Amino acid sequence: MTDDTTGPDANGPAADEVAADHGVSGHVTPDDEAAADRAFDDPELSGDHEEVAEHYREMTELGAHVKGEGQVP
């Protein structure tokens, strides 16, 4: 009989071990925050905020009316 539950593999690596293997600390540094602020204010990196917001609204409305999975409008 097989166990049909889903979840992390008990024999697999823990998330923090995987993150450590990839050089990820899991903590946001002041440098990270500063870089995010610079990127947010740079239209080359983040685009026009109003245009992005309008696109988000359009896609949210479109997604609200999709029936089933994988439907292409």
C-alpha positions as CSV (number, residue, x, y, z in Angstrom):
1,M,0.0,0.0,0.0
2,T,1.3,3.5,-0.9
3,D,1.0,6.6,1.2
4,D,-1.1,9.1,-0.9
5,T,-0.4,12.2,1.3
6,T,1.4,15.1,-0.3
7,G,4.2,17.1,1.3
8,P,7.9,17.3,1.6
9,D,9.9,14.2,1.1
10,A,11.0,13.0,4.5
11,N,14.2,11.7,2.9
12,G,14.9,14.8,0.9
13,P,17.0,17.8,1.8
14,A,15.5,20.5,4.1
15,A,14.7,23.9,2.5
16,D,17.4,25.7,4.5
17,E,20.0,23.2,3.3
18,V,19.0,23.7,-0.3
19,A,19.1,27.5,0.1
20,A,22.6,27.2,1.7
21,D,23.8,25.2,-1.2
22,H,22.8,28.0,-3.5
23,G,24.2,30.8,-1.4
24,V,20.8,32.1,-0.2
25,S,20.6,33.4,3.3
26,G,16.8,33.9,3.5
27,H,17.3,37.3,5.0
28,V,16.8,40.6,3.3
29,T,19.8,42.9,3.7
30,P,19.8,46.7,3.6
31,D,21.6,46.4,0.3
32,D,18.8,44.2,-1.0
33,E,16.2,46.7,0.0
34,A,18.2,49.6,-1.6
35,A,18.5,47.7,-4.8
36,A,14.8,46.9,-4.9
37,D,14.0,50.6,-4.3
38,R,16.3,51.6,-7.1
39,A,14.7,49.1,-9.4
40,F,11.2,50.2,-8.5
41,D,12.0,53.8,-9.4
42,D,13.8,52.9,-12.7
43,P,11.3,52.7,-15.6
44,E,13.8,50.6,-17.6
45,L,13.6,47.9,-14.9
46,S,10.0,48.2,-13.6
47,G,8.1,49.7,-16.5
48,D,5.4,52.4,-16.3
49,H,3.6,51.7,-13.0
50,E,0.2,52.8,-14.3
51,E,0.5,50.7,-17.4
52,V,1.5,47.7,-15.3
53,A,-1.4,48.2,-13.0
54,E,-3.8,48.5,-15.9
55,H,-2.5,45.2,-17.4
56,Y,-2.9,43.5,-14.0
57,R,-6.5,44.7,-13.8
58,E,-7.2,43.4,-17.3
59,M,-5.7,40.0,-16.6
60,T,-7.5,39.7,-13.3
61,E,-10.8,40.4,-15.0
62,L,-10.0,38.0,-17.8
63,G,-9.0,35.3,-15.3
64,A,-12.2,35.8,-13.3
65,H,-14.3,34.5,-16.2
66,V,-12.2,31.5,-17.3
67,K,-14.0,28.2,-16.9
68,G,-11.8,25.2,-16.2
69,E,-8.0,25.0,-16.6
70,G,-5.8,26.1,-19.5
71,Q,-8.5,28.0,-21.4
72,V,-6.9,30.5,-23.9
73,P,-9.1,33.5,-24.7
